[in-house]
Amino acid sequence: MSQMPPEKKISKKLSASFFNIPNIVWWIIIILLTFTVFYPSVVLVIESFMTDGKLSFSNYLHIFDAPEIVKSMLNSLIVVIPSTLISTILAVILAWLVSRTDLPGKTIWQTLLVIPYLIPPFIGAISWTYLLGPVGFLNKWYMALFNATDPLINIYSLGGMTFVMSIYGFAIPYIIILPTMKKINASVEESARISGASTLRTLKDVTIPVLAPAIFGGMLLLFMYNLADFGIPAVLGAPEQINLMTTQIYYTILSTDIPNNLQIASAQSMLLVLVGVIGLYFYSKFTKSSKYVVVSGKSGSAENTKLGAWHWLGQLFLLFVVLTTFIAPMMAILVTSLSKVYGLPVSISNLTLSNFLKLFELEYIQRSLFNSLSLSVTAGLIVGFCGLIIAYMTIRGKAKGAGIMTALVAIPYAVPGTIVALAMIMAFSQPLPIIGWKLYSTYAILLVAYIARFMNLGVTTLSGAIGQIDPSLEEASRISGASRARSFADVMFPLLRPSLYSAFFLVMIPALGEISLSALLWSVGNETIGVSVFSTQMEGKVTLTAALAILLLSFTIILNLVVRIVSRGRVGI
C-alpha cells in the first residue's frame, strides 16, 4: 500500500486546519467587520480630502474659515469642559458618600444614583424643557410667585446644555470610581485620621490621590461622551440655533445647497475622530496605571468615616441629586404626557390618557415601534454572536489580527454617532462594488450602522466573562479528545450563556432609543422610536412627545431589569 507523500500530508493538514468551523466563522466575522466598519471608515477618510473629484486639503481649510463651524467648536468647548469637570467632582463626592461613610441606606442610594445612566440624553433634555422651558412648570411657578414677566432660566442656551450634560453625565465617572473606591483599604484612611487629619484633609491627601487613575479615566471617558453627544445640543440648541460640533455636522450634511457639503462634513468629523482615538489611547493608559496603588491582602474592613452632625446634610444632598437628575424631570414628562393641553396648570380637568392611546393610532409611530424593536433585537443577536467569537478568538484562540479587530470595533463606539452615520452615507449612498447593492434609504443601512456602533459592547462584555473562566476546564476537554468546536460548545458556551444574554440586552437597550445614527439614516417607512420622539418634539407636539418618551423609558427600565435577572445581578443598573 503506497504512502501519501509528505508534502501532500502537510497540504492536507493545512487545508483541514483552515476549513475547520472556528476558522470559517472567524473569517465570516472578519468580512462582516470589513463591510460594516473598515470600508465605511476608509471611505470617510478619503472623502474628507476630496474636492471636485480631486484630492485636496480645501475641506479642512474651509472648516477653519467658516464662522459657523468655528463657532460650533468654541461652543463645544464652552459646554463640554465645564460639564465634564462638574460631573466628575459630583461623581467623586457621591461615590465617597455612599461607599466610605456611615450614611444609612447606602445600597439604595447607590442604585438611585445610576438611574440617570439609563435615561437617553435627548430624553433628559426634553424633560428639562418641560421644567425650564418658556412655559415650563418651574418657570411658571416662579413667574406666578414673584409676578415676573420673564422666565427665571432659559434652558435653550449654552448654560442650559451645560447644566443638563452635568446632571446626566456624572453617572459615567460615578460608575467607574465607585468600585475602585470600595476596594481601597480603609485602614489607610483611618491611619491619616489617627494622625490628626480631618475628614476633608484625608479625602484630599489620601483618598483622591489613590483614586487618581479611576478619576482621570472616568473624566476622560465623560469628556469624549459629552463631546460626542448629539441629543442634548439638538434639543436645547435648535430653538436659538446654537450648534455644537455634532449638531453642526448634522446640519452640514442636511445642507444640500452647500457645494461639497458631505465632504466638508467628513473633514469636520475627522477632528472628532482624532479626539476619540487620542481619548481611547489615554483612557487605556489611565486605567492601566499603577502609579497610585494600595497593596493589601485584606478587604477594607476599617470603620467608615463618621459624618456626625453632617449626617442629615449628606442625606439632603443625595436627595437633591436624585430629585434633580431623576424624579423631577421624569415627573415633568409623566404629567405632560397626561395633560390635555401643555402649559395649563396641573388639575384633574386637564388630565387624560388620550395621548397614550393616540400613539397606537398613528401609523408612523406604530412603524417606529416595530422598526426599533426589530432593529435592536437583530443587532443584539448579531453583536452577541460576533462579540462572543471575537472575544474568544482574541483571548483563547490567539487568532492573527485579533488585536486589530478589537481596536477596529472600538472606534465606532468612541466617536459620535453622527460620524458613524456619515460614514455609512458616504459608503453606501452608491451601489456597492461588484454586488451592486444600494443600502442608502433602506432598513438595512440602519442595521449595519447599529452593528458597527454597538459591536464594542458585545466584545467587552464577553471578553470580561471569558477572562474569568479557568482555561484548564477547556484544556481538560481537549485532552479527552474533543475538538475545539466541541470543547467550546460543551464547556465554554454553558458558562458564558448568562454573559451572552447580558451582551444581547446591553446592546438592545441603547439601540432601542438610539437617535444620533437614526436621525441621519432613517427614511420614510424606516422610522425609529428615537426619530419619532425627536421629530414630534421639533414639530411642537409636546404632549405626544412626552407620551412616547414615557413608553421608551418604560421599555428601557424593563430591559435593564431583565439584564439584572439573566446576569444574576452582575450586569445592569
DOVEX-38930 format. One line per 4 residues: for each residue x negated, y negated, z negated of C-alpha. Coordinates in steps of 0.1 Angstrom, whole numbers, plus 2048, in hexadecimal, padded with zeros to 3 digits. Example, Ala and Ser with C-alpha at 12.3 -4.5 7.8 and 13.67 -1.06 7.14 Angstrom:
785,82D,7B2 | 777,80B,7B9 .
END
This chain:
800,800,800 | 7F1,7DF,80B | 7EB,7C3,7F2 | 7F6,79F,7F8 .
7D8,788,800 | 7CE,771,7E2 | 7D6,751,7F5 | 7FA,75D,7FC .
7FE,766,7D7 | 7F4,743,7CD | 80B,734,7E7 | 828,749,7DC .
821,740,7B7 | 820,71B,7BF | 840,71E,7D4 | 852,72F,7B8 .
845,715,79F | 851,6F8,7B5 | 873,707,7BD | 87D,711,799 .
89C,701,78A | 88A,6E7,773 | 875,6DA,790 | 893,6D8,7A8 .
8A7,6C5,78E | 889,6AE,786 | 885,6A5,7AB | 8AA,69E,7AF .
8A8,686,792 | 889,675,7A1 | 89D,670,7C1 | 8BA,662,7AD .
8A5,649,79A | 893,63F,7BA | 8B5,638,7CA | 8C4,626,7AB .
8A6,614,79C | 887,614,7B1 | 895,60C,7D4 | 8AB,5EE,7C7 .
88E,5E1,7B3 | 876,5E1,7D0 | 890,5D0,7E7 | 896,5B5,7CD .
871,5AD,7CA | 86C,5AC,7F0 | 88B,597,7F5 | 87F,57D,7DC .
862,576,7F4 | 877,575,814 | 882,555,825 | 891,555,848 .
884,579,84C | 860,570,843 | 84B,575,824 | 848,554,811 .
845,544,7EE | 85F,52A,7F7 | 87A,53B,7E2 | 864,538,7C3 .
85B,514,7CB | 880,50C,7D0 | 88A,518,7AD | 873,4FF,79D .
87E,4E3,7B4 | 8A4,4E9,7AF | 8AF,4D3,792 | 8CC,4EB,789 .
8B6,509,787 | 89B,4F7,772 | 8B7,4EB,75B | 8C4,50E,757 .
8A1,519,74C | 89F,4FD,732 | 8C2,505,726 | 8B8,52A,721 .
89B,520,70B | 8B0,507,6F8 | 8CA,522,6F0 | 8B6,542,6EE .
898,537,6D8 | 8AD,528,6BB | 8C7,544,6BC | 8AC,55F,6BB .
89B,54E,69D | 8BC,549,68B | 8C7,56D,691 | 8A6,57C,686 .
8A4,568,666 | 8C8,572,65F | 8C0,596,666 | 8A3,597,64E .
8B8,587,632 | 8D5,59F,637 | 8BF,5BE,63A | 8AE,5B4,619 .
8CF,5AE,607 | 8DE,5D0,611 | 8BF,5E5,60C | 8A8,5D6,5F2 .
8BF,5C6,5D8 | 8D8,5D3,5BE | 8F6,5C5,5D2 | 915,5DB,5CE .
925,5EB,5EC | 906,5EB,601 | 911,608,617 | 931,5F6,620 .
91E,5D6,628 | 905,5E8,63E | 921,5F6,653 | 934,5D5,656 .
915,5C2,660 | 90E,5D7,67F | 932,5D4,68C | 929,5B5,6A1 .
912,5CC,6B5 | 931,5DE,6C2 | 941,5BE,6CF | 938,5B6,6F3 .
928,593,6F3 | 941,584,70B | 95E,590,6F5 | 94D,580,6D7 .
94A,55F,6EB | 96F,561,6F6 | 979,567,6D2 | 968,547,6C7 .
979,533,6E2 | 999,53C,6D0 | 98B,52E,6AF | 976,510,6BB .
984,508,6DE | 997,4E7,6E4 | 9B7,4F7,6D6 | 9A6,512,6C1 .
9B3,51B,69F | 997,50B,68B | 996,4EB,69F | 9BC,4E7,69D .
9BB,4EC,677 | 9A0,4D2,674 | 9B2,4B9,68A | 9D3,4BF,677 .
9C2,4BC,655 | 9AE,49D,65C | 9C5,48E,675 | 9A9,48E,68F .
9AD,48A,6B4 | 98E,49D,6BF | 984,4C1,6B7 | 96A,4C6,69C .
953,4DC,6B1 | 950,4E0,6D7 | 949,505,6DD | 943,4FF,702 .
920,4F2,6FD | 8FC,4FD,6F8 | 901,4FB,6D3 | 920,511,6D6 .
90C,52B,6EA | 8F0,52A,6D0 | 909,52F,6B4 | 91A,54D,6C4 .
8FA,55D,6CF | 8EC,55A,6AC | 90A,56A,69A | 90C,587,6B3 .
8E7,58C,6B8 | 8DC,591,694 | 8E8,5B5,695 | 8CC,5BF,6AD .
8AE,5B6,696 | 8C3,5C0,678 | 8C7,5E4,685 | 8A1,5E5,68C .
896,5D5,66B | 8AE,5E7,653 | 89F,60B,656 | 87C,5FD,653 .
885,5E9,634 | 894,608,624 | 874,61B,629 | 85E,602,617 .
851,610,5F7 | 864,5FB,5DE | 847,5FE,5C4 | 833,5E6,5DA .
84D,5CB,5D4 | 850,5D5,5B0 | 82A,5D0,5AB | 82D,5AD,5B9 .
849,5A4,5A1 | 836,5B3,583 | 819,59C,58D | 830,57F,588 .
83D,578,5AC | 860,56C,5AF | 87A,57E,5C6 | 875,565,5E2 .
84F,566,5DE | 850,58D,5E0 | 866,58B,5FF | 84E,572,610 .
82D,581,606 | 834,5A6,605 | 854,5B2,615 | 853,59C,635 .
82E,5A3,63E | 834,5C8,63B | 853,5C5,651 | 840,5AF,66B .
83F,5C8,687 | 865,5D0,683 | 86E,5AB,680 | 85A,5A0,69E .
865,5BE,6B2 | 889,5B7,6AA | 885,592,6B2 | 875,599,6D3 .
890,5B2,6DD | 8AB,599,6D3 | 899,57D,6E7 | 89A,594,706 .
8BE,59D,6FF | 8C9,579,6FB | 8B6,56E,71A | 8C7,589,72E .
8EA,583,721 | 904,579,73B | 925,57A,728 | 920,55F,70E .
913,544,726 | 92C,54E,740 | 94A,549,728 | 93D,52B,715 .
92A,519,731 | 944,51A,74D | 95B,4FF,740 | 93F,4E5,73E .
92A,4F4,75A | 90D,4FC,743 | 8F8,518,751 | 8DD,52E,742 .
8C6,542,759 | 8DD,560,75C | 8FC,54B,765 | 8E7,536,77D .
8DC,556,78F | 901,560,790 | 90C,540,79F | 8EF,53F,7B8 .
8FA,562,7C4 | 91D,555,7C9 | 912,535,7DB | 914,542,7FE .
912,51F,80C | 8ED,51D,800 | 8D5,52A,81A | 8C1,548,80E .
8D6,549,7ED | 8D0,56E,7E6 | 8AA,56A,7EB | 8A9,54B,7D4 .
8BD,55F,7BA | 8A3,57B,7BE | 887,563,7B7 | 899,556,798 .
89E,57A,78D | 879,581,78F | 873,568,772 | 88A,57C,75C .
87C,59D,767 | 85A,591,75E | 866,587,73B | 877,5A9,737 .
858,5BD,741 | 841,5A8,72B | 85A,5AB,70F | 85C,5D1,712 .
836,5D2,710 | 833,5BD,6F1 | 851,5CE,6E1 | 83F,5F0,6E4 .
820,5E0,6D5 | 834,5D2,6B7 | 846,5F2,6B0 | 825,607,6B1 .
812,5EE,69C | 801,5FC,67D | 7F3,5DA,671 | 80C,5D9,654 .
813,5FC,647 | 81A,607,624 | 80D,62A,61F | 820,63E,605 .
82B,662,601 | 848,657,5EB | 869,649,5F3 | 871,625,5E8 .
880,630,5C7 | 877,611,5B3 | 892,5FB,5A6 | 8A2,5E3,5BF .
8A0,5BD,5BB | 8B9,5B1,5A1 | 8CC,593,5AE | 8D9,589,58B .
8EC,568,58E | 8E8,569,5B4 | 8FD,588,5B6 | 91D,576,5C0 .
90C,55F,5D8 | 8FE,57D,5EA | 921,58D,5EC | 92F,56C,5F9 .
914,568,613 | 91A,58B,620 | 940,585,621 | 93A,564,634 .
925,576,64E | 93F,592,653 | 95B,578,655 | 947,564,66F .
93B,580,685 | 958,598,684 | 978,590,670 | 97F,56C,67B .
979,570,6A0 | 98A,592,6A2 | 9A8,584,690 | 9A9,567,6A8 .
9AA,57F,6C5 | 9C5,594,6B5 | 9DB,576,6AC | 9D6,568,6CF .
9DF,589,6DF | A00,58A,6CC | A09,566,6D4 | A24,55C,6EC .
A13,53A,6F2 | 9EE,533,6EA | 9E9,513,6D7 | A09,513,6C3 .
A08,518,69D | A07,53C,690 | A2B,546,689 | A43,563,68C .
A56,553,6A8 | A35,550,6BC | A2C,575,6B9 | A32,58F,6D4 .
A25,5B1,6E1 | A2D,5A7,705 | A08,59F,70D | 9FE,5C3,706 .
A1C,5D1,71A | A13,5BA,737 | 9F0,5CA,738 | A00,5EB,744 .
A16,5D9,75E | 9FB,5C7,771 | 9EC,5DD,78C | 9C9,5CE,78B .
9C6,5D4,766 | 9D1,5F8,76A | 9B6,5FC,784 | 99C,5EC,76F .
9A4,603,752 | 9A2,622,768 | 982,615,779 | 970,60D,759 .
97A,62E,748 | 96F,642,767 | 94F,62F,76C | 945,631,747 .
94D,656,745 | 93B,65E,766 | 91D,649,75D | 91B,658,73B .
91B,67B,749 | 900,674,763 | 8EA,660,74B | 8EE,67B,730 .
8E4,697,748 | 8C7,683,758 | 8BC,675,737 | 8B9,698,728 .
8A4,6A4,745 | 88D,685,746 | 888,686,720 | 882,6AC,720 .
86A,6AB,73D | 857,68D,72F | 853,69B,70B | 852,6C1,711 .
84D,6C6,736 | 831,6AD,739 | 83D,6A8,75D | 828,693,775 .
835,66F,778 | 849,672,758 | 83A,653,749 | 842,63F,769 .
866,64D,767 | 86B,641,743 | 85D,61F,74C | 873,61D,76B .
893,624,758 | 88A,60A,73D | 888,5ED,755 | 8AD,5EA,75F .
8B7,5EB,73B | 89D,5D0,731 | 8A7,5B6,74C | 8C8,5A4,74F .
8E5,5B7,75E | 8E9,59B,778 | 8C7,5A3,785 | 8CF,5C8,788 .
8EF,5BF,79A | 8DC,5A8,7B2 | 8C3,5C4,7B9 | 8E1,5DB,7C2 .
8EF,5C0,7D9 | 8CE,5BB,7EB | 8C8,5E0,7EE | 8EB,5ED,7F7 .
8FB,5D0,80A | 8EF,5E0,82A | 8F3,604,835 | 8D9,61A,825 .
8BC,625,83B | 8C1,648,84C | 8E2,651,83B | 8F4,631,844 .
909,62E,824 | 914,60B,81A | 91A,609,7F5 | 921,5E4,7F1 .
945,5DB,7E7 | 94C,5FF,7DD | 952,612,7BD | 931,625,7C3 .
91B,606,7BF | 929,600,79D | 921,624,793 | 8FE,621,7A1 .
8F9,601,78D | 906,610,76D | 8EF,62E,771 | 8D1,618,776 .
8DA,600,75A | 8E2,61A,73F | 8CA,637,747 | 8B1,62A,72D .
8CC,630,712 | 8CE,654,71B | 8A8,659,71D | 8A0,648,6FC .
8BC,659,6E9 | 8B3,67C,6F5 | 88D,676,6F2 | 891,670,6CD .
8A6,68F,6C9 | 88D,6A5,6DC | 870,697,6C8 | 880,6A3,6A8 .
883,6C8,6B4 | 866,6DE,6AB | 855,6EB,6CC | 84F,70C,6BB .
874,715,6BF | 871,713,6E5 | 84F,723,6E6 | 85D,742,6D3 .
878,745,6EE | 85E,743,70A | 847,75D,6F9 | 865,774,6F8 .
867,772,71E | 880,757,725 | 87B,740,742 | 878,71A,73C .
89C,715,748 | 8A9,732,732 | 896,725,714 | 8A3,702,719 .
8C7,70F,71D | 8C6,727,6FF | 8B0,714,6E6 | 8AE,6EF,6EE .
8D0,6E7,6FC | 8E4,6F3,6DE | 8CE,6DE,6C7 | 8D1,6C0,6DE .
8F6,6C1,6E4 | 900,6A8,6C9 | 8E6,68F,6D6 | 8F2,695,6F9 .
915,68C,6EE | 907,66D,6DD | 8F5,663,6FD | 915,666,711 .
929,650,6F9 | 90C,637,6F4 | 90D,632,71A | 933,632,71C .
938,617,701 | 924,5FA,712 | 92E,606,735 | 953,603,72C .
950,5DE,724 | 934,5D6,73D | 936,5B3,74D | 914,5A7,75A .
912,5C2,775 | 937,5C4,77D | 93B,59E,781 | 926,59F,7A1 .
92D,5C2,7AE | 953,5C6,7AA | 96A,5C5,7C8 | 990,5C5,7CC .
99C,5E7,7C0 | 97C,5ED,7AC | 981,5D5,78F | 975,5DF,76C .
982,5D5,74A | 966,5BD,745 | 96D,5AC,766 | 992,5AA,75E .
98C,59A,73B | 974,581,74B | 98A,578,768 | 9AA,574,753 .
996,55E,73B | 989,548,758 | 9AD,546,766 | 9B9,539,744 .
9D0,557,73C | 9C6,554,718 | 9DF,56C,707 | 9DB,587,721 .
9B5,584,71E | 9B8,589,6F8 | 9CE,5A8,6FC | 9B5,5B7,715 .
998,5AF,6FE | 9AA,5C0,6E0 | 9AF,5DF,6F6 | 98A,5DF,700 .
97F,5DB,6DC | 996,5F8,6D1 | 986,60F,6EB | 963,604,6DF .
96A,60A,6BA | 97B,62C,6C1 | 95D,637,6D7 | 945,62D,6BC .
957,642,6A2 | 956,65F,6BA | 930,65A,6BE | 92C,65C,698 .
941,67C,696 | 92F,68F,6B2 | 90C,683,6A7 | 915,68B,682 .
90F,668,678 | 8EC,665,686 | 8F6,64E,6A3 | 910,632,6A4 .
91A,615,68F .
END
